[in-house]
Amino acid sequence: MSTTHPYDTDVAIVGNGPIGAALSVLLAQRGRRVTVLERRPRPYVLPRATSFDGETARLLAATGIGDRLGGITEPATGYQWRTAAGRTLLDIAFSPEGRYGWPDANTMHQPTLEELLAARAAALPGISLLRGHRVVDLTERDEQVTLTVEDGDGTSQTVRARWVVGCDGANSFVREHLGVAMTDLGFSYEWLLCDVELHEPREFTPTNVQICDPARPTTLVGSGPGHRRWEFMRLPGESSAELNKEETAWRLLKPFGVTPDTATLLRSTTYIFRAAWADEWRAGRVLLAGDAAHLMPPFAGQGMCSGIRDVANLAWKLDLTLRGLADAAVLDTYAEERRQHVKDSILSSVQLGRVICVTDPEAAEERDATVLAGRRGRTEPGAPEPAKPLSAGLLHGPSGALAGAVVPQGRVSGPGGTGLFDEVVGRGFVLLTTDDDPRAALGAERWSFLTALDTHVVRLSAPGETSAGAADVVDAVDAVDVDGFYRAYLAESGASAVLIRPDYHVFGTADGPEETAGLVDDLRSRLGTAVTVLVN
């Protein structure tokens, strides 16, 4: 028997770049019906982003493509900023085994990443992708949004959705249609971007370099297997037209040993970066994500990463709302959490940009002297900073130790074997505890609430330790902390349990069964809706 709905789809996503595609997969994996509306009739074959960090790799793996990411990426060895004379201003070493279970930095050729996401989306029954369909209007009424869509022939149709997410880029129709203003910091420069495919393998140490030369600020970064990108800043008095010529690209690439004999120039084009964010990320049943919500300079490599974090944050909240397990007000925490996070990333990128985008020789000399004085005595490269924690939003209150932080990933051994925690235990909400018999400690009502959320309740034991109570409980996992990683993690914060959100941010920690029960109660309260209790 079929069910008639007053809407065509649960979520309509406008835009099928990596952000929209990732969101469609994350929702479809949760059983949602998704319609993706993409104005381009064919996939865009040129790269934009060139890398993503370890946290983003973990989030991408949650879309089901983790086993194939290694085939399209290369770990970056480091990120170094140099003066025109070659002296080191900033030096960061990347580990191939980062704190989140993935390399600290992963270079990639973006079209291959989009191919992986497209294949994954095609394998899921809940996704309908309409290419060559441009959204020209949207109207919210009676708990649904009606989108007017035109195809390449100008034929119009409507799509009715319970929620709409604009992932349609910097020139977002959705954002413009909503009349959402942007806060623009006014920090922008024009650069020539050159993507090349090398004819022979070459080693670049470190992988990524910024040359802070006032004569021509220059960027060199990896772009996945066999690919590399150079970027050259437009100088004062230099015309965009002159910089944007192919012969100019080859002239600027030649000092780096890149010529028509050694490489193929896939693309050379100028672009102007911006530093801006949308003042509102939600208007009723319409939300913004990715470049539709924020634009940032490239120097911290966080543009696409921020977009993936957006949809990883949004997908599970939309799902809970659609399932009636959370009040729609929970979606306000998406904007609260991500907007502040993105602001911080943009401000950091601008700060880095002010270091490199200096073309006055005297100002550059002063900059170099100041930075080098601060580095005096430091010869070893530093490590990348951990992912920035959330400071507000859907977090345990009062926020305790670890609340808002991204939980690191270690190895555990469970029924499915030994490996990284996410793969062995599974993804979604996780209650990780060292307390015995968590079901008895929580009681039937709290257990039913966690079950409704598809929570993985994990009783953590040390190697050789005998578990008590968790192994014979449905949907509970007894996991062995094979390296002592998680027990040390909990001990450092004086906790026996940690409740982890589906986007890997810590909701909160607790010490002992009583506090753990309060932790679960607080999550239920903050979701803002009653959950049917199934007492066995």
N, C-alpha and C positions, 0 to 999 in steps of 0.2 A: 504494500500500500504506500503510495507516495504522499509526501507531506507538502502542502502548499504554503509558501512563504510570501509575505507582502514585500519582500525584497529579493533581489537576484543573487546577492552575495553577502557574506559576512563583512568582508573588508575589500574595498577598492583601493588599489595602490596606483598612483599616477607616477609613472616613470619606472623603467626596468634596467637602470644601471645597477652596479653592485649593491647599492643600498636597498633599492626597491626589490631586487631579486632575492637578497638575503632575507628581507622581511617576509616575502611571500612564502619562502621555504619554512621559516621558523613558525609561521602561522599554520601552514598546511600540515606540518608535522604534528601539530596539536589538534588536528581534525577540523580546522577552519576552512570554509569555502572562500577563495580569494580570486578576485579578478584584477589582472594587471593591465593597465592601459599605457601603451608606449607609442609615442608619436612617430618614432623612426620605424620605417618598414623593415629594416634589417639591423642586425647588431652593429654597433660602432666598433670598428676594427683597430683603432689607434689607442695607445695607452694614455691615461692621464696620471693616475697614481703609479708609483714605482715600488712601494714597499709597505709593509705593515708590521707592527710590533708583536711581541709574544702574547700579550693579552688579546689582541685582535685575532691572532691565529687561533687561539682557544675558542673565541666566539665563532669564528668561521667554521671550525671543526664541529661545532654544535649544529650546523646545517647539514651534516652528514657527508662532508667532503674532506674530512680530516685525513683519511688514508691516501688521498691523492694530492694533498697540498705539497708534499715533499717533491713531487715530480715536476712542479711548475715554479718552484721557488729555489733560491739559493740563500743560505744564511749570510748576513753581512758580518764582517769581522770587526768593524768599528766605524766611528764617525769623528773626523778630525777637521779642525779649523786652523788654517795657516795664514801667515802674513805673506806679503808679496815676496819676501826674502826666504820663505820656507820655514819660519819659526812657528812653533805650535802654540796656538791661542787656547784651544779647547780640544780635549782628547778623551773619547769615550770608547771603551772596549766592549764589544758585544759577545755574549756567550752563546754557543750553539745549544746549550741546555739551560734555558732561562727559568725564572722563578714560577712561571705559569705552565711549565711542561713543554714549551716550544722555544725555538731560538729567540733571543732578545729582539732581533730584527731580521726580517725576511724580505729579500728583494724579489720582485715578480714583474712579469709582463702582463699588464692588466687584462688584455683580451683573453688570455688563457684562464685567468681566474673567473671571468664572466662565463666562459664556456663550461667550466665545472659547475657553476651555480645554475646555468641553464639546463644542463643535463640532469642535475638533481631535481630541479623544478619540474622538468618533463616527466620524471618518474613518479611524481606525487599526484594522486587523483584529484586533489582539491583545488588545483591552480588552473585558471583559464588566462592565457596570455593573448591579448589582442594587439598585434603590431600594426603600425600605420594608422593608429587611432588617436586622435587629438581631442583632449577634453576642452570644450569651449564654454561650458557653463556648469555650475553646480548649485543646488538649492537644498537646504535642509528643512524638513517638515515631517511631523508625526514620527519621530524617532527613526528617521532614515534620511539619507542624502541621495538625491537624484542627480546624476551626472549626465549631461548632454555631450555626446561623443560623435565626432565626424571622422569618416575614413578618408582615404586618399582621393576618392571620387566625389567627396562632399556629401555622401549619404549620411544622414543623421540617425542616431539611435540613442536610447536612454539606458543607463545602468543604475539600478537602485541598490544601495549598500547601507548597512547599518553603521559603518564607520568608513572614513576616507583618510588616507595618509598621502600627503604630497611629498614624493621623493623625486621631484622633477627638476632638480638642479638649481644653479645660480639664478637663472631667469625664470623661476618657478611661476607657472600660471596659477597654481593653487594659492600661493602666497599673495600674488598680486590681486587675484580675484577677491580674497578675503580682506584686502586693504591693510595687511599687516605691515607695519613700518619696520625698517631696519636701523639698528644703531651701527653707524659706520665710523670707524676710528680715523678714516682719511689717510691710512698708511697704505700706499700702493706704488708699485714700480713696474715698469715693463721689462720683460726678459725675453730673450730668444731661446726657445726650447728645441733641442736637437736629439731625437731618438735614433740610435744607430744599432745595427746588427753587425757584430764583428765577424770577419771571415775566419779568423783563427782565435783560439782561446788565448786570453791574456789575463794575467794576475794583477789586480789593483789592490795595493795595501796602503791604508785600510780601504775598505770597499767604497766608503762615502767620504768626500772631501769638499770643504768650502774654502776657496781661495779668496781671502779678504784683501784683494789687490785694488787700490783705488783706480788704477789704470783700466781695470775691467773686472769687477766682482764676478766670480765664476763658480759654478757648482758642478761636481762630478759625482754621479751616484750609479749604483747598480740597478738594473731593471730586469732581473731574472736571468735564467740561463741564456747565454749568448747575446744578451742585450745590455745596452748601457745608455745613460742619458747625460748630456752636457747642457748646461744653461748659462747664458751670458747676458749680463745686465745691460740695458740700453743706457748709454752715457749721455750726460747733459749736452745738448746741441746736436746729438745724433738723431737722424730721422728714423721713424719706424719703418718707412718704406725701404730704406737702405739696409737696415738691420734684418729685414724679413726676406732678403734675397738668398737663394740657395748658394750662390758663390760666396756670400758673406759667411754662411754657416761653415762651408768647407775651409775658408780662410782661418776662422777662429778655431776649428777643430785640428788643423794641421799641426800646431805645436805639441799636441798630445798624441801624435802618431796615428791620427785618424784621417785617412785619405780615401778617395774612391778605390784605391788598390787594396785597402785593409778593411773596409767596412762599407755597408750599404746604409745610406741615409734614409731611414723610414719616414721621417717627418722633420721639417724645420718650420716653426711658426712662432710668432710672438704672442705673448699673453700678458695680461695685467692682473696681478693678484690683488685681493682686497682683504680687509680685516673687518668683518661685520657679522652681526647676529640678528635674528628676528626678535622683535620685542615680545611677541606672543607666539607660542608653539601649538596652542590649541584654541580653536574657536568652535564651540559646540561639539559636533561629531566629526570635525575635520582637524587633522593634526599635520605637523610638518616634521620632516626628518632629513638628515644629510645636508647637502648644499642648499636645499630649499630653506633650511633653518640657520645655516652658518657658513661663512667663508673665511678662510684663514691663509696667511702666508705659508709657503711650503717648508720653512726652515726647520721645523720640528717634526715634519713628516706625519702630521696628525689629522690631515683633512679626511681621507677615507676612513681612517681608524675611528675618528669621532662619529662618522655616519654609521659605521657598524655598531658602535656602542649605543647609538640612538635606538636602532631597531632591536638590538638585544634587550634593551631596557623596556621598549614599548611592546614587544610581541607578547610576552607572558602577561602583561597587565591587560592588554586587549583581550587575550584569551580568557582570563579570569572574569573579566567584565561580561563577555559574551556568554559565558557559562553560568552567569548569575552567582559566581563565587566572590565577586568584589563589586563594590559600588563604583559607578562611573567616575566618582570624584577621585578614585585612585589614579586615574589618568592625569590628573593635575600634578601628581608627583613626578610623572615623566618629564614635564616641562621644568618643574622645580629642580630636579636633579640634573638633568642634562644641560639646561641653559647655563647654570653656574659653572658646571664642569667645562663646557665649551668656552665660556668667557675666559676662564683661566688659561686654557690652551691657546686661545687667540692672543691674549696678552703676552704669554710666553713666546709665541712665534714672532710677535711684533718686536719684542725685546731682542731676540736673536737677529731679526731683520735689520734692526738699527745698528747692529755690530757689522754686518757684512755690506749693507748698502751704503757705503761711504765712498765717495769719489773725489773728495778733497784730500790731497796728499798730506797737508798739515794735520787735518782732523784724523786721518788714518794713522799717522805717526803717533799722535797723542793717544789714540785708542790702543794701539799696539803696546805702547809703553805701560799704560795703565793695566791692561790685561796680563802682560808678561810679569809685571811686578806682583800681581796677585797669585801668579803661578809659581813664583820663585820657590825652589826646593822641591817641587812636585815633578817627578820624572815618569811615574807610572800612570797609565791611563786610568780614568775613573770608570765606575760601573753606571749603567743607566738607573735612573730613579724608578722606584716602584710605581705602579699605576696610581694615579691620584685618587684618594678615597672620596666618597660622597660626604658632604658636610650637612645635608638636610634631606628630607623626603621620607620615604617609606623605610624607616629605620627604628630599631628598638629604642624606646625612651624610658628613662633617660639613657641616651646613647652611652654604652659602656666601651670597654676595650674592644678594639677591632671593628666596631660597628661602622659600616660604610666602606671599609677597606675591601680590596679584591683579594679573595682567599688564594694563596699560592697553591700549586699542585705538586703533589709527590706521588710516590708509588704505593699501592696497596695490593694485598692478595685477597681475593674473594671467591665466590662460587664460579665466576667466569674466568678465573686465572689471575695472573699477576701482571700489573701494568699501571699506567697512569690512572689516577682516581676517577676521572670523568668517564673513561672507557670501561673500567671495571664495575663501578657503582651505577653509573647512568647520570643523566642530566635532568634538571628541574630543581625543585626545592630539595634541599638536603639538610637533615638534622643529624649531625655527627656528634656522637657522645661516647665518653669512656665509662658512663654509668651502666650498671647491670640492669637488664630487663627494662628497657625504656617504655614498653607498653604498659607494664604495671605501674611505673612511676607516673605516667601521663594520665592514665585512666581512659575509659572507653570513649568519652565525648571528645577529648582532645585528639585521641588516636583517629577517630572518624573524621575530624576536621583535616588532619594531615593526610589521611587517605584520599579525601575529596580533592585535595590539592596535588595528588600524585607525588607525594613527598617520599624521597628515599630516606628511611630512617636507618642509620648506620651505627652499629655498636662497634667501636674501635678497640682492638686488643693488640697487645704487644706480641712479638714472635714467641711461640711456645705457650702462650697464655690460653687457658680454657675459657670459652665464652659462657655466659650464664643468661639464658632466657631469650636472647634475640634470634637465635638460629631457627627456632620453631615458630616464630611469629610471621604471619603472612605479610609480605612486602617489606620485611626488615632484612638487613644484610649484616652479616658478621664479617668484618674486614680486618685483616691483619696489617698493622702499620709496619711494613717490612723494613723500613729504614729509620723508624722512630721519628719520621718527619712531622706527622700530625700531633703526636703526643707532646713533642717539644713546642710546637706551634701553640697548642692550647695551654701548656704550662707557663709559657712566657706571659700570657695574659691572665693567669690565675683562673682558668675556666676548665670545666669538664665537658662542656657542650658548646657547639656553635651552630646557628641556624643560617644557612646559606641560601640566597635568592637564586633564581634561574640564570641571572646574568653574572653570577659568581661574586657579587657584592655580599658582604656579611650583613645580615639583618641584625644580629646581636649575638651575645655570648651569655652563658650562664654557668654558675658553679653549684652543682648538685641538683638532685631531682626537683626540689621545690622551685628553685630559680628557673629551671628548664620549663616547668609547667607554666610559670609566669611569662616566659619568653613566647611560648606558643599562644597563650591567651592574648598577648599584646599584638601578635601578628593578626590574629582573628579580629581583634578590635579595629586595627588600622585598615584592614580590608573593607570594613564597614558594611558587611551584610551577613545575615544569618546563613549558616551552612547546615544542611540536613545532617542530623546525627544518626548514624546507623550503629546501634549497639548490638554486638554479637551475643 
